[in-house]
Amino acid sequence: MSNKEFLIIDGALGEGGGSILRLSSGFSILYNRSIKIRNIRANRPEPGLKLQHLLGLKTLSEVTGSFLSDCKVGTEELTFIPKHNLKTNISLEVSTAANLGLLLQPIQIASMNFKAEKVELTLNGGGTFGLYAPSLNYLKEVTYKIFSKSGLNIDIDIKKHGFYPKSFDSHVKCTIYPPKENLKPVKLTELGRIDLINGEIIITSQLKGQGGNIGERIKRAIEQQLKKEVKIETDIQYKWVDAISPGVGLSLWAHSNTGAILSTGTLLGEKGLSSEKLGTMAANELIKYIKNEIPVDNYLSDQLIPLMAFVNQPSKIKVLEITNHTKTNLEIVKMFTNRNYEITKEKNYFIIEYH
């Protein structure tokens, strides 16, 4: 196959990170375009593929039967030729702390055009919580519930959590139910009324007894801040889990009467960060969206761009800001489809629209 038949993608585009790999490979399947990615992560201190990127690409290749050129850690150029020889039941051993949410991203994009009743993935190892990545409970409670409104149903069953940096003990089952009909457009421009804020705090058992009940302290701080600022009822749960690496991860979310699901994204505990401070940070993250009447959080906007572009009908979302991830996603989508998008800036928000 000649270079003319490949869509050439510059891996240094925009932020030049791993999202270019995840989106490009997912779109390759979705739009049946062979791709060649050059300058992979060229702007990063250690250019080339990292192990988690390699694992994600190999997983997508295995699920779909696609061709992936010979790759290893540090590879700076690769080719990916899409096939549609779908395997509907795969078990994957993840021997690193790779974030499972990121690993699933190219598959969730490609699955918008899968032709199967369902696809089951069993993931052993990897992390349900990691740095700079969506946790699986965020995907389960926010992203995938919004997807289901369009007709793409993805179920996550978290049997065992794992935390960065040694996430070798996670156990997760992901079941994808590809759409049987044309996907519905995304229209999230009004926040509407919120009556209840939910939340889940996951704490590893190594942290029991350190500074009192960590879960209760985080929960109390969240509730106090929300009560003071927005006066909305809460249902915050915390759970102790066994994992190799100690850690704390949490997410808050809220359903509105317009169909929006607003969230904080994923927050992680850190050394030197008190439980009270973490709880207050989480509450304030949600409060900023509520007070500005924003129905789509910054993390969800990234995830929605591929869906909005793929659906033939007009889609429209209201966001607080245009993140670097969103900018990169929009630019990559433009390489694969003729769909035109428009960004409109208002006083305290942006509208992203696909016509």
Secondary structure, DSSP 8 states (H G I E B T S, - for coil): --GGGSEEEETTSTT-STHHHHHHHHHHHHHT--EEEESTTTTSSS-S--HHHHHHHHHHHHHHT-EE----TT---EEEE------SEEEEEEEEEEEHHHHHHHHHHHGGG--SS-EEEEEEEEESB-TTS--HHHIIIIIHHHHHHHT-EEEEEEEE--BTT-----EEEEEEE--SS-----EE-----B-EEEEEEEEEGGGTTSSS-HHHHHHHHHHHHHHHHT--EEEEEEEEE--SS--EEEEEEEEBTTS-EEE---EE--TT--HHHHHHHHHHHHHHHHHTT-SB-HHHHHHHHHHHHHSSS-EEEEES---HHHHHHHHHHHHH----EEEEE-SS-EEEEE-
